[in-house]
Amino acid sequence: MESAAFPSTVALPTIGRAPGVSPWAQRLALLLESTGEGIFGIDTRGCCVFINRAGAEMLGHAAPDVIGRDMHALTHHTRPDGQPYPHEACPIFAAFREGTPCRIDRELFWRADGTSFPVEYSSHPIVEGGAVLGAVVTFVDITARRAADEALRRANEVLEQRVEERTAALSTALEQLRRLSTHLESVREHERTRIAREIHDELGSLLVALKMDLGWLAKRLGDRPELLAKGRAMSRLIDTAVGNVGRIITDLRPSILDHQGLWAALEWHAQEFARTTELDCRLRFDVDETLPEPPQATAIAVFRIFQEMLSNVARHARARRVTVDVVARDGVWIVRVDDDGVGASAAAIDDARSWGVLGMRERARQVGGTLRVQTAPGQGTCVELRVEAPAGATP
């Protein structure tokens, strides 16, 4: 088809053009000459029918030298890995053989001097009157983009390496902090035991001696009623002091934990909690007597976590009923405290200032256990500690 706008006599001095080329190629060449992208057209044999200035310059050829040549053999003959690139595998040819357009950005075009450059190209079939006349190929040298991508990739690798290094450093620091926390907890328990022993041995002995001395004096003050009354008042004060000392010793280190084991200590503490708080406490203990007693460090940690569970109920829950479950069966130890109190939000439980929960979780982690907290405002709270019994332990 001829067009008055683009007569066939128009000269195209900067565009290679095959003699007798169809009008659509002439018009397309004129329209695309000004673009900075490389553009060439091929017929159904794959031979070039036109190429714009930018394309010829990128390929290192003079435009007239390209006309009529097999473009695949000229510019697309070898894969990036150096293997030959057969015609039948070329996506460009599929544009007119199968009528399938394509867009590729992982291949190379080759220059006249034998060098190559990474290219992004697209190929679209040219159809006129229902017949495929060839294809138009648009290509861009993406060397700069590849260099930028490679620089970005290297920067990302460096960043990832730094992140890994920082993460490893933070992990090391965290592990050191946890070891320090475990050590401090152990030192604290040893100090509590030592202080409790000294209070029992020293202060307890003094109070008992005072009690005996007052008894001795009482026997000799029968004719002095006012002194005898004072002695009895002092004796009552000593009894109060003895009770307070016993309570302090128990808070520091419950002797039942050392003498009768963890399960007895938990039951005793739950009963004491029920007695002092006067809450409706339901205690359920299911302990397999054939299971081994937990190691001392584990027993102390479990007991302290249990203390904190019940302490939180007394201080914050405003509960009316508390259920305590202690299970030691099938190689697992479970301690659960469930109340019907006011509950709390998940944000409050996970808050960095929730020292009680953080302390329980850290203690649980130190003995290889897990602490789970289920709560919601107005729906009570359930705190469960689960510790796997050590393998190979004997009863």
C-alpha positions as CSV (number, residue, x, y, z in Angstrom):
1,M,0.0,0.0,0.0
2,E,1.3,3.4,-1.0
3,S,0.9,6.5,1.1
4,A,1.0,10.1,0.1
5,A,2.7,10.9,3.3
6,F,5.6,8.5,2.7
7,P,6.2,8.2,-1.1
8,S,8.6,5.5,-2.2
9,T,11.0,8.1,-3.6
10,V,11.9,9.5,-0.1
11,A,15.6,9.1,0.4
12,L,16.8,7.4,3.6
13,P,20.5,8.2,3.7
14,T,21.1,7.1,7.3
15,I,19.0,3.9,7.2
16,G,20.1,0.7,5.5
17,R,17.2,-0.4,3.2
18,A,17.0,-3.3,0.9
19,P,16.1,-2.6,-2.8
20,G,12.4,-3.1,-3.5
21,V,11.5,-3.3,0.2
22,S,7.8,-3.0,1.0
23,P,6.2,0.3,1.9
24,W,5.5,-0.8,5.5
25,A,9.3,-1.2,6.0
26,Q,10.0,2.3,4.6
27,R,7.4,4.0,6.9
28,L,8.6,2.0,9.9
29,A,12.2,2.9,9.2
30,L,11.4,6.6,9.0
31,L,9.3,6.6,12.2
32,L,12.0,4.7,14.2
33,E,15.1,6.4,13.0
34,S,15.0,9.0,15.8
35,T,14.9,6.5,18.6
36,G,17.9,5.7,20.7
37,E,17.0,2.0,20.8
38,G,18.3,-0.4,18.2
39,I,15.6,-1.5,15.8
40,F,15.8,-3.8,12.8
41,G,13.4,-5.6,10.7
42,I,13.7,-9.1,9.2
43,D,11.8,-11.0,6.6
44,T,10.6,-14.6,6.9
45,R,14.1,-15.9,6.2
46,G,15.6,-13.9,9.0
47,C,17.4,-11.5,6.7
48,C,17.6,-7.8,7.6
49,V,15.3,-5.5,5.6
50,F,16.1,-2.4,7.5
51,I,18.0,-1.2,10.6
52,N,18.1,2.2,12.2
53,R,21.3,4.2,13.0
54,A,21.3,3.4,16.7
55,G,21.1,-0.4,16.0
56,A,23.8,-0.3,13.5
57,E,26.1,1.6,15.8
58,M,25.5,-0.7,18.7
59,L,26.3,-3.7,16.5
60,G,29.4,-2.0,15.1
61,H,28.3,-2.3,11.4
62,A,27.6,0.2,8.7
63,A,23.8,0.1,8.1
64,P,24.1,-0.8,4.3
65,D,26.4,-3.7,5.2
66,V,23.7,-5.3,7.3
67,I,20.9,-5.3,4.8
68,G,20.1,-8.7,3.4
69,R,22.2,-10.6,5.9
70,D,21.0,-13.3,8.3
71,M,20.7,-11.3,11.6
72,H,20.9,-14.4,13.8
73,A,24.1,-15.5,12.2
74,L,25.4,-12.0,12.3
75,T,24.6,-10.9,15.9
76,H,23.0,-13.8,17.8
77,H,25.0,-16.8,17.0
78,T,26.4,-17.7,20.4
79,R,24.9,-18.2,23.8
80,P,26.3,-16.4,26.9
81,D,28.0,-19.7,28.0
82,G,29.8,-19.9,24.7
83,Q,27.7,-22.6,23.2
84,P,26.4,-22.2,19.6
85,Y,22.9,-20.8,19.4
86,P,20.9,-22.6,16.6
87,H,18.3,-20.7,14.5
88,E,15.5,-22.9,15.5
89,A,16.0,-22.1,19.2
90,C,16.0,-18.3,18.7
91,P,13.0,-16.5,20.2
92,I,13.2,-13.8,17.5
93,F,12.4,-16.3,14.8
94,A,9.4,-17.5,16.7
95,A,7.8,-14.0,16.2
96,F,7.2,-14.7,12.5
97,R,7.3,-18.5,12.4
98,E,4.7,-18.9,15.2
99,G,3.3,-15.4,15.5
100,T,4.5,-15.2,19.1
101,P,6.0,-12.0,20.5
102,C,8.8,-12.3,23.1
103,R,10.8,-10.2,25.5
104,I,14.3,-11.5,26.5
105,D,16.9,-9.9,28.8
106,R,19.3,-12.7,29.6
107,E,21.2,-13.0,26.3
108,L,24.0,-11.4,24.3
109,F,24.3,-9.7,20.9
110,W,27.6,-9.8,19.1
111,R,29.4,-6.9,17.5
112,A,31.4,-6.8,14.3
113,D,34.7,-6.8,16.2
114,G,33.8,-10.1,17.9
115,T,32.9,-8.6,21.3
116,S,29.5,-9.0,22.9
117,F,27.2,-7.0,25.1
118,P,24.2,-8.0,27.3
119,V,21.0,-7.1,25.6
120,E,17.3,-6.8,26.3
121,Y,15.3,-7.3,23.1
122,S,11.7,-7.8,22.0
123,S,10.5,-9.3,18.8
124,H,7.0,-8.8,17.3
125,P,5.6,-10.2,14.1
126,I,4.6,-7.9,11.3
127,V,1.3,-8.9,9.8
128,E,-0.2,-7.3,6.6
129,G,-3.3,-8.6,4.9
130,G,-3.4,-11.6,7.2
131,A,0.1,-12.7,6.1
132,V,3.2,-12.6,8.3
133,L,5.8,-10.6,6.5
134,G,8.6,-10.8,9.1
135,A,9.3,-9.3,12.5
136,V,10.5,-6.1,14.1
137,V,13.2,-6.5,16.8
138,T,13.9,-3.7,19.3
139,F,17.0,-4.1,21.4
140,V,18.9,-2.1,24.1
141,D,22.4,-2.4,25.4
142,I,21.9,-3.2,29.1
143,T,25.6,-3.2,30.1
144,A,25.2,-0.3,32.4
145,R,22.1,-1.9,33.9
146,R,23.9,-5.2,34.5
147,A,26.8,-3.3,36.1
148,A,24.3,-1.5,38.4
149,D,22.6,-4.8,39.2
150,E,25.9,-6.4,39.9
151,A,26.9,-3.4,42.1
152,L,23.6,-3.7,43.9
153,R,24.0,-7.4,44.3
154,R,27.5,-6.9,45.8
155,A,26.2,-4.2,48.1
156,N,23.4,-6.5,49.2
157,E,25.9,-9.3,49.8
158,V,28.0,-6.9,51.9
159,L,25.0,-5.7,53.7
160,E,23.8,-9.3,54.4
161,Q,27.3,-10.2,55.6
162,R,27.3,-7.3,57.9
163,V,23.8,-8.1,59.1
164,E,25.0,-11.7,59.7
165,E,28.0,-10.5,61.6
166,R,25.9,-8.1,63.7
167,T,23.3,-10.8,64.3
168,A,26.1,-13.3,65.3
169,A,27.5,-10.6,67.6
170,L,24.1,-9.9,69.2
171,S,23.5,-13.6,69.5
172,T,26.8,-14.1,71.3
173,A,26.1,-11.1,73.5
174,L,22.6,-12.5,74.3
175,E,24.0,-15.9,75.1
176,Q,26.6,-14.3,77.3
177,L,23.9,-12.3,79.1
178,R,21.8,-15.5,79.5
179,R,24.8,-17.3,80.9
180,L,25.4,-14.4,83.3
181,S,21.7,-14.5,84.3
182,T,21.9,-18.2,84.9
183,H,25.1,-17.7,87.0
184,L,23.6,-14.8,89.0
185,E,20.5,-16.9,89.6
186,S,22.6,-19.7,90.9
187,V,24.7,-17.4,93.0
188,R,21.5,-15.8,94.4
189,E,20.1,-19.2,95.3
190,H,23.3,-20.2,97.0
191,E,23.3,-16.9,98.9
192,R,19.7,-17.5,99.9
193,T,20.5,-20.9,101.2
194,R,23.6,-19.6,103.1
195,I,21.6,-16.7,104.6
196,A,18.7,-19.0,105.6
197,R,21.2,-21.4,107.2
198,E,22.9,-18.7,109.1
199,I,19.7,-17.1,110.3
200,H,18.5,-20.5,111.4
201,D,21.8,-21.4,113.2
202,E,22.7,-18.0,114.6
203,L,19.5,-16.0,115.2
204,G,17.4,-19.1,115.8
205,S,19.8,-20.3,118.4
206,L,19.8,-16.9,120.1
207,L,16.0,-16.7,120.3
208,V,15.9,-20.2,121.7
209,A,18.5,-19.3,124.3
210,L,16.5,-16.1,125.2
211,K,13.3,-18.3,125.5
212,M,15.1,-20.6,127.9
213,D,16.5,-17.8,130.0
214,L,13.0,-16.2,130.3
215,G,11.8,-19.6,131.4
216,W,14.5,-19.7,134.0
217,L,13.6,-16.2,135.3
218,A,9.9,-17.0,135.4
219,K,10.6,-19.8,137.9
220,R,12.3,-17.3,140.2
221,L,9.8,-14.5,139.9
222,G,6.8,-16.1,141.5
223,D,6.6,-13.4,144.2
224,R,7.0,-10.5,141.7
225,P,3.8,-10.5,139.6
226,E,4.7,-7.4,137.6
227,L,8.1,-8.9,136.6
228,L,6.4,-12.2,135.8
229,A,3.9,-10.4,133.5
230,K,6.7,-8.6,131.8
231,G,8.6,-11.9,131.3
232,R,5.5,-13.5,129.7
233,A,5.1,-10.5,127.4
234,M,8.8,-10.9,126.4
235,S,8.3,-14.6,125.8
236,R,5.4,-13.8,123.5
237,L,7.5,-11.4,121.6
238,I,10.2,-14.1,121.3
239,D,7.6,-16.5,120.0
240,T,6.6,-13.9,117.4
241,A,10.2,-13.4,116.4
242,V,10.7,-17.1,116.1
243,G,7.7,-17.3,113.8
244,N,9.0,-14.4,111.7
245,V,12.4,-15.9,111.4
246,G,10.9,-19.2,110.3
247,R,8.8,-17.4,107.7
248,I,11.9,-15.5,106.4
249,I,13.9,-18.7,106.3
250,T,11.1,-20.4,104.3
251,D,10.9,-17.5,101.9
252,L,14.7,-17.7,101.4
253,R,14.9,-21.4,101.0
254,P,12.0,-23.8,101.8
255,S,13.6,-26.7,103.7
256,I,10.9,-29.0,102.4
257,L,12.3,-28.5,98.9
258,D,15.6,-30.0,100.1
259,H,14.2,-32.7,102.4
260,Q,11.1,-33.9,100.6
261,G,11.6,-32.9,97.0
262,L,9.9,-30.6,94.5
263,W,6.4,-32.2,94.4
264,A,6.0,-32.0,98.1
265,A,7.3,-28.4,98.1
266,L,4.8,-27.4,95.4
267,E,1.9,-29.0,97.3
268,W,2.9,-27.3,100.5
269,H,3.2,-23.9,98.9
270,A,-0.1,-24.3,97.2
271,Q,-1.8,-25.2,100.5
272,E,-0.1,-22.2,102.2
273,F,-1.3,-19.9,99.4
274,A,-4.9,-21.2,99.7
275,R,-4.7,-20.7,103.5
276,T,-3.3,-17.1,103.4
277,T,-5.4,-15.8,100.5
278,E,-8.6,-17.6,101.4
279,L,-9.4,-18.1,97.7
280,D,-11.3,-21.1,96.3
281,C,-8.2,-23.1,95.4
282,R,-8.5,-26.4,93.6
283,L,-5.3,-28.4,93.8
284,R,-4.8,-31.3,91.5
285,F,-1.6,-33.3,91.7
286,D,-0.9,-36.2,89.3
287,V,2.7,-37.3,89.9
288,D,4.1,-40.6,88.8
289,E,6.2,-41.8,91.7
290,T,8.4,-43.8,89.4
291,L,9.7,-40.7,87.7
292,P,13.0,-39.3,88.8
293,E,13.0,-36.2,91.1
294,P,14.1,-33.2,89.0
295,P,17.8,-32.1,89.4
296,Q,18.3,-29.5,92.1
297,A,18.7,-26.6,89.7
298,T,15.5,-27.6,87.8
299,A,13.6,-28.1,91.0
300,I,14.6,-24.6,92.3
301,A,13.7,-23.0,89.0
302,V,10.3,-24.8,88.9
303,F,9.5,-23.9,92.5
304,R,10.5,-20.2,92.0
305,I,8.3,-20.0,88.8
306,F,5.4,-21.6,90.8
307,Q,5.9,-19.0,93.5
308,E,5.8,-16.2,90.9
309,M,2.6,-17.7,89.3
310,L,0.7,-17.6,92.6
311,S,2.2,-14.3,93.6
312,N,0.9,-12.7,90.4
313,V,-2.6,-14.1,91.2
314,A,-2.5,-12.6,94.7
315,R,-1.3,-9.2,93.5
316,H,-3.0,-8.6,90.2
317,A,-5.7,-11.1,89.3
318,R,-8.5,-10.2,91.7
319,A,-9.6,-13.7,91.3
320,R,-12.2,-15.7,93.2
321,R,-11.1,-19.2,92.1
322,V,-7.7,-20.6,91.3
323,T,-6.9,-24.1,89.9
324,V,-3.5,-25.5,90.4
325,D,-2.4,-28.5,88.3
326,V,0.8,-30.4,88.8
327,V,1.5,-33.3,86.4
328,A,4.6,-35.4,86.2
329,R,4.0,-38.3,83.8
330,D,5.3,-39.7,80.5
331,G,8.6,-37.9,80.8
332,V,7.2,-34.4,81.1
333,W,6.6,-32.1,84.1
334,I,3.8,-29.6,83.9
335,V,2.8,-26.9,86.3
336,R,-0.3,-24.9,85.5
337,V,-2.1,-22.1,87.4
338,D,-5.5,-21.0,86.1
339,D,-7.5,-18.2,87.6
340,D,-10.8,-16.5,86.9
341,G,-9.5,-13.0,87.5
342,V,-9.4,-9.8,85.4
343,G,-6.9,-11.1,82.9
344,A,-4.6,-8.9,80.8
345,S,-4.0,-7.9,77.2
346,A,-1.4,-9.7,75.1
347,A,0.5,-6.4,74.8
348,A,0.7,-6.2,78.6
349,I,2.1,-9.7,78.9
350,D,4.7,-9.1,76.2
351,D,5.7,-5.7,77.4
352,A,9.4,-5.4,78.2
353,R,8.5,-4.1,81.6
354,S,6.6,-7.2,82.6
355,W,9.5,-8.3,84.8
356,G,7.6,-11.1,86.4
357,V,6.7,-12.8,83.1
358,L,10.2,-12.1,81.7
359,G,11.7,-13.6,84.8
360,M,9.6,-16.8,84.6
361,R,10.3,-17.2,80.9
362,E,14.1,-16.8,81.5
363,R,14.0,-19.3,84.3
364,A,12.1,-21.8,82.2
365,R,14.6,-21.3,79.3
366,Q,17.5,-22.0,81.7
367,V,16.2,-25.5,82.5
368,G,15.1,-26.2,78.9
369,G,11.4,-25.6,79.6
370,T,8.7,-23.4,78.0
371,L,6.3,-21.0,79.6
372,R,3.0,-20.3,78.0
373,V,0.6,-17.5,79.1
374,Q,-3.0,-17.4,77.9
375,T,-5.0,-14.4,79.0
376,A,-7.5,-11.7,77.8
377,P,-9.1,-8.8,79.6
378,G,-12.0,-10.1,81.7
379,Q,-11.3,-13.8,80.9
380,G,-8.7,-14.8,83.5
381,T,-5.2,-16.0,83.0
382,C,-3.6,-19.4,82.5
383,V,0.1,-19.8,83.0
384,E,1.7,-23.2,82.1
385,L,5.2,-24.3,82.6
386,R,6.3,-27.4,80.7
387,V,9.7,-29.1,81.2
388,E,10.9,-32.3,79.6
389,A,12.3,-34.8,82.0
390,P,16.0,-35.5,81.4
391,A,16.5,-38.7,79.4
392,G,18.2,-41.6,81.3
393,A,17.4,-40.3,84.8
394,T,16.7,-42.9,87.4
395,P,14.0,-42.6,90.1
